[in-house]
């Protein structure tokens, strides 16, 4: 019996019982120390065993306009949302509000600022959202399902209904297999470090999370270290104003007409951007040669040097661990 319990029992016994207990042999000190050593040896294994990874859902996505589009069920109806780790807030279009029969919040509206300008609309209030059969709730105290309403650019011939952002996605670890067009949602508890099996060939990339759920990774470009927001909703990686300053590009320099492009995002307007060629780009353990990147004097939220888009992710498997604040990449 544990010592505390034995003393409690003895104190409630008659004197004769106490004398018999006193004549019993006390366990040897060596035996006690051996038991303690066994307990100490067991603790690390027990702690390691507390890392639990549970797959909650698996669903396929399609690539449209260079970004992954996932099937989301809204109010029991099928919808198409861009999987967007660059979006802090999930968005639904005004057309989808009508088609899906979504109620609008009478009290709360949100202003969205994108490359196409700013828009303000009342929030949409779906009764339910699900992905791969798993109910989705925002990672907030209220665990609500509200969506911001905004205009989105056309991505494919078939209109998309919205963007699925980090307010819903960060409740899970995301395993994104771009070659297989497969997304898996995982619950991860009690894990840290390189908790993924070595057989999966995942290698870690250092991560900062300056806005709680934003995944910011280091990118070496032309010998300069930049901070990049991991953005599955961007079809092309882009160097923003802070990154331009770091690598010595003037924000007012005219773009080469032959190397310029037009980009669109939230809001009605479009933006004309330049393009620059770089010999190498290194993201964690992955080095890419001969890279063309968009360049524009814009500012992202949170403040980062660049957006690392789906153009870099295609052909790779990623594990985005919001639970352990890590990113892993495999060939």
C-alpha positions as CSV (number, residue, x, y, z in Angstrom):
1,X,0.0,0.0,0.0
2,X,1.2,3.6,-0.4
3,X,2.6,5.0,2.7
4,X,-0.1,7.7,3.3
5,X,-2.9,5.1,3.2
6,X,-1.0,2.6,5.6
7,X,-0.6,5.3,8.3
8,X,-4.2,6.3,8.1
9,X,-5.3,2.6,8.6
10,X,-2.9,1.9,11.4
11,X,-4.0,4.9,13.5
12,X,-7.5,3.5,13.5
13,X,-6.5,0.1,14.8
14,X,-6.2,-1.3,18.4
15,X,-2.8,-1.3,20.2
16,X,-2.2,-5.1,19.7
17,X,-2.5,-4.7,15.9
18,X,0.0,-1.8,16.0
19,X,2.5,-4.0,17.8
20,X,2.1,-6.8,15.2
21,X,2.7,-4.2,12.4
22,X,5.8,-3.0,14.1
23,X,7.4,-6.5,14.1
24,X,7.0,-6.8,10.3
25,X,10.2,-6.4,8.3
26,X,10.6,-3.0,6.6
27,X,11.4,-3.3,2.8
28,X,15.1,-3.0,2.1
29,X,16.3,0.4,0.9
30,X,17.7,-1.1,-2.2
31,X,14.3,-2.5,-3.2
32,X,12.7,0.9,-2.7
33,X,15.4,2.6,-4.8
34,X,14.9,0.0,-7.6
35,X,11.2,0.7,-7.6
36,X,11.9,4.4,-7.9
37,X,14.3,3.8,-10.8
38,X,11.7,1.7,-12.6
39,X,9.2,4.5,-12.2
40,X,11.6,7.1,-13.5
41,X,12.4,4.9,-16.5
42,X,8.7,4.4,-17.3
43,X,7.8,8.1,-17.2
44,X,9.5,9.2,-20.5
45,X,8.0,6.3,-22.4
46,X,4.6,7.2,-21.0
47,X,5.0,10.9,-22.0
48,X,6.0,9.9,-25.5
49,X,3.0,7.6,-25.8
50,X,0.7,10.6,-25.0
51,X,1.2,11.9,-28.6
52,X,-2.1,11.0,-30.3
53,X,-2.8,11.7,-34.0
54,X,-6.3,10.8,-35.2
55,X,-7.5,11.2,-38.8
56,X,-10.9,12.9,-38.8
57,X,-11.6,13.2,-42.5
58,X,-10.3,12.6,-46.0
59,X,-11.6,14.3,-49.1
60,X,-10.4,15.0,-52.6
61,X,-9.9,18.4,-54.1
62,X,-9.6,19.7,-57.6
63,X,-7.1,22.2,-58.9
64,X,-8.8,25.2,-60.4
65,X,-6.9,28.3,-61.6
66,X,-3.8,27.0,-59.8
67,X,-5.4,26.7,-56.3
68,X,-7.0,23.7,-54.5
69,X,-10.9,23.8,-54.4
70,X,-12.5,21.6,-51.8
71,X,-16.1,20.4,-51.5
72,X,-17.9,22.0,-48.5
73,X,-21.4,21.3,-47.5
74,X,-23.3,24.4,-46.4
75,X,-26.8,24.1,-44.9
76,X,-26.9,20.6,-46.4
77,X,-26.1,21.8,-49.9
78,X,-22.9,21.2,-51.9
79,X,-20.5,24.2,-52.4
80,X,-17.0,24.8,-53.8
81,X,-14.5,26.7,-51.6
82,X,-10.9,27.5,-52.2
83,X,-8.7,26.0,-49.5
84,X,-7.0,29.2,-48.3
85,X,-4.4,29.1,-45.5
86,X,-3.5,32.7,-46.3
87,X,-7.0,33.9,-45.3
88,X,-7.5,34.7,-41.7
89,X,-11.3,34.9,-42.2
90,X,-13.5,32.6,-44.3
91,X,-15.5,34.2,-47.1
92,X,-18.7,33.5,-49.0
93,X,-19.7,35.3,-52.2
94,X,-22.9,37.3,-52.5
95,X,-24.2,34.9,-55.2
96,X,-23.6,31.9,-52.9
97,X,-25.5,33.7,-50.1
98,X,-28.5,33.7,-52.4
99,X,-28.0,30.2,-53.8
100,X,-27.4,28.5,-50.4
101,X,-30.2,30.5,-48.6
102,X,-27.9,32.0,-46.0
103,X,-29.3,34.4,-43.4
104,X,-27.4,37.6,-42.8
105,X,-26.4,38.9,-39.4
106,X,-28.5,41.9,-38.3
107,X,-25.9,43.2,-36.0
108,X,-22.4,42.3,-37.4
109,X,-20.7,43.4,-40.6
110,X,-17.1,43.0,-41.7
111,X,-14.9,45.1,-43.9
112,X,-12.6,43.0,-46.1
113,X,-9.5,44.6,-47.6
114,X,-7.9,42.8,-50.6
115,X,-5.8,43.7,-53.6
116,X,-9.0,44.7,-55.3
117,X,-10.0,47.2,-52.7
118,X,-12.2,47.2,-49.6
119,X,-15.7,45.9,-49.2
120,X,-18.2,45.9,-46.3
121,X,-21.1,43.5,-45.9
122,X,-23.2,41.9,-43.2
123,X,-21.9,38.5,-42.2
124,X,-23.6,35.4,-43.4
125,X,-24.9,32.9,-40.8
126,X,-25.1,29.3,-42.2
127,X,-26.8,26.8,-40.0
128,X,-24.1,24.2,-40.6
129,X,-20.8,23.7,-42.5
130,X,-18.9,20.4,-43.0
131,X,-15.9,19.2,-44.9
132,X,-15.4,15.5,-45.6
133,X,-18.3,14.7,-43.3
134,X,-16.8,16.6,-40.3
135,X,-18.7,19.6,-38.9
136,X,-16.7,22.8,-39.0
137,X,-16.7,25.5,-36.4
138,X,-14.6,28.6,-36.2
139,X,-11.7,28.5,-33.8
140,X,-13.2,31.1,-31.5
141,X,-14.7,31.2,-28.1
142,X,-18.2,31.1,-29.5
143,X,-17.4,28.3,-32.0
144,X,-19.7,29.9,-34.5
145,X,-20.0,29.2,-38.2
146,X,-20.3,32.8,-39.5
147,X,-18.8,33.8,-42.9
148,X,-17.7,37.1,-44.2
149,X,-19.4,38.2,-47.5
150,X,-17.2,39.6,-50.3
151,X,-16.7,39.7,-54.0
152,X,-14.2,37.1,-55.3
153,X,-12.4,36.9,-58.7
154,X,-13.4,34.2,-61.1
155,X,-11.1,31.2,-60.6
156,X,-12.6,28.6,-62.9
157,X,-15.4,28.5,-65.5
158,X,-17.6,27.2,-62.7
159,X,-18.0,29.9,-60.0
160,X,-16.5,29.2,-56.6
161,X,-18.7,29.9,-53.5
162,X,-16.1,31.1,-51.1
163,X,-12.7,30.8,-49.4
164,X,-12.2,28.4,-46.5
165,X,-9.7,30.1,-44.2
166,X,-7.7,29.6,-41.0
167,X,-10.6,30.5,-38.7
168,X,-12.0,27.0,-39.6
169,X,-8.9,25.2,-40.8
170,X,-6.7,25.8,-37.7
171,X,-8.9,23.5,-35.6
172,X,-7.1,20.6,-37.3
173,X,-3.7,19.6,-38.7
174,X,-3.9,19.6,-42.5
175,X,-2.2,16.9,-44.6
176,X,-2.3,18.2,-48.1
177,X,-1.2,15.7,-50.8
178,X,-1.0,17.8,-54.0
179,X,0.0,15.0,-56.4
180,X,-2.9,12.8,-55.1
181,X,-5.3,15.8,-54.8
182,X,-6.1,14.7,-51.3
183,X,-6.8,16.6,-48.1
184,X,-6.8,14.9,-44.7
185,X,-7.9,16.5,-41.4
186,X,-6.2,15.3,-38.2
187,X,-6.7,15.9,-34.5
188,X,-3.3,16.1,-32.8
189,X,-2.9,16.1,-29.1
190,X,0.2,16.0,-26.8
191,X,2.7,16.0,-29.6
192,X,5.8,18.1,-30.2
193,X,9.0,18.0,-32.2
194,X,9.2,15.7,-35.3
195,X,6.2,13.6,-34.3
196,X,5.6,12.2,-37.8
197,X,6.8,8.8,-38.7
198,X,10.2,8.8,-40.6
199,X,8.7,6.5,-43.2
200,X,6.5,9.4,-44.4
201,X,9.7,11.3,-45.4
202,X,8.4,14.5,-44.0
203,X,11.1,17.1,-43.2
204,X,10.4,20.0,-40.8
205,X,10.4,23.7,-41.8
206,X,10.8,26.3,-39.0
207,X,7.6,28.3,-38.5
208,X,6.5,31.6,-36.9
209,X,2.9,32.2,-36.0
210,X,2.7,36.0,-35.6
211,X,-1.1,36.1,-35.9
212,X,-1.8,33.0,-33.8
213,X,-2.7,30.9,-36.8
214,X,-0.7,32.4,-39.7
215,X,2.0,30.0,-40.8
216,X,5.1,32.0,-41.7
217,X,8.2,30.2,-43.1
218,X,11.7,31.4,-43.9
219,X,12.6,31.7,-47.6
220,X,16.2,32.4,-48.8
221,X,16.1,34.3,-52.0
222,X,19.3,35.5,-53.7
223,X,21.2,35.2,-50.4
224,X,18.5,37.2,-48.5
225,X,16.3,35.7,-45.8
226,X,12.6,36.6,-46.2
227,X,9.5,35.8,-44.2
228,X,6.8,34.2,-46.3
229,X,3.1,33.5,-45.4
230,X,2.2,30.0,-46.5
231,X,-0.8,30.7,-48.8
232,X,-2.6,27.9,-50.5
233,X,-5.1,30.4,-51.8
234,X,-2.5,32.2,-54.0
235,X,-1.9,30.5,-57.3
236,X,1.4,32.4,-57.7
237,X,4.0,33.4,-55.1
238,X,4.5,37.1,-54.7
239,X,7.2,39.4,-53.1
240,X,5.4,42.2,-51.2
241,X,6.6,45.7,-50.3
242,X,8.7,44.6,-47.3
243,X,10.4,41.9,-49.3
244,X,11.1,44.3,-52.1
245,X,12.9,46.6,-49.7
246,X,15.0,43.6,-48.3
247,X,16.3,42.5,-51.7
248,X,16.8,46.1,-53.0
249,X,13.9,46.5,-55.5
250,X,12.5,49.9,-55.7
251,X,8.7,50.0,-55.2
252,X,8.4,52.7,-57.9
253,X,10.5,51.0,-60.5
254,X,8.4,50.5,-63.7
255,X,7.6,46.9,-64.5
256,X,8.8,45.3,-67.7
257,X,5.6,45.1,-69.9
258,X,6.6,41.7,-71.2
259,X,7.2,40.5,-67.6
260,X,4.1,42.0,-66.0
261,X,0.9,40.3,-65.0
262,X,-2.5,41.2,-63.7
263,X,-3.7,39.8,-60.4
264,X,-7.1,39.8,-58.7
265,X,-8.3,39.1,-55.2
266,X,-11.0,40.3,-52.8
267,X,-12.6,43.5,-54.1
268,X,-13.7,44.8,-57.5
269,X,-10.4,46.1,-58.9
270,X,-7.3,44.3,-60.3
271,X,-3.6,45.0,-59.8
272,X,-0.8,45.2,-62.3
273,X,2.3,43.6,-61.0
274,X,5.9,42.9,-62.2
275,X,7.8,39.7,-62.3
276,X,11.4,38.9,-61.4
277,X,13.7,35.9,-62.1
278,X,15.8,34.4,-59.3
279,X,18.4,31.7,-59.7
280,X,17.5,29.8,-56.5
281,X,14.8,29.8,-53.8
282,X,15.3,27.8,-50.6
283,X,12.4,27.0,-48.3
284,X,13.5,24.9,-45.4
285,X,15.3,21.8,-46.8
286,X,13.8,22.4,-50.3
287,X,15.8,24.3,-52.9
288,X,14.2,25.3,-56.3
289,X,16.2,26.6,-59.2
290,X,15.1,29.1,-61.9
291,X,12.2,30.7,-60.1
292,X,9.9,33.5,-61.5
293,X,8.1,35.5,-58.8
294,X,5.5,38.2,-58.9
295,X,6.6,41.5,-57.4
296,X,4.2,44.2,-56.2
297,X,4.5,47.0,-53.5
298,X,1.5,45.6,-51.5
299,X,1.2,44.8,-47.9
300,X,-0.1,41.5,-46.5
301,X,-1.7,40.7,-43.1
302,X,0.2,39.7,-41.0
303,X,3.2,41.8,-42.2
304,X,5.4,39.5,-44.2
305,X,7.9,39.8,-47.0
306,X,6.2,37.5,-49.5
307,X,3.4,35.1,-50.1
308,X,4.4,31.5,-50.8
309,X,1.6,30.2,-53.0
310,X,0.4,26.9,-54.4
311,X,2.8,27.2,-57.4
312,X,5.5,26.1,-55.0
313,X,3.4,23.5,-53.2
314,X,2.3,21.5,-56.3
315,X,4.1,18.2,-56.6
316,X,4.7,18.1,-52.9
317,X,3.0,16.7,-49.7
318,X,2.6,19.1,-46.8
319,X,1.6,18.7,-43.2
320,X,0.5,21.9,-41.7
321,X,0.5,21.4,-37.9
322,X,-1.5,24.2,-36.2
323,X,-1.4,22.1,-33.0
324,X,2.4,22.0,-32.7
325,X,3.1,25.2,-34.7
326,X,5.2,23.4,-37.3
327,X,5.2,22.7,-41.1
328,X,6.5,19.5,-42.7
329,X,7.2,18.9,-46.4
330,X,7.9,15.7,-48.3
331,X,8.8,15.1,-52.0
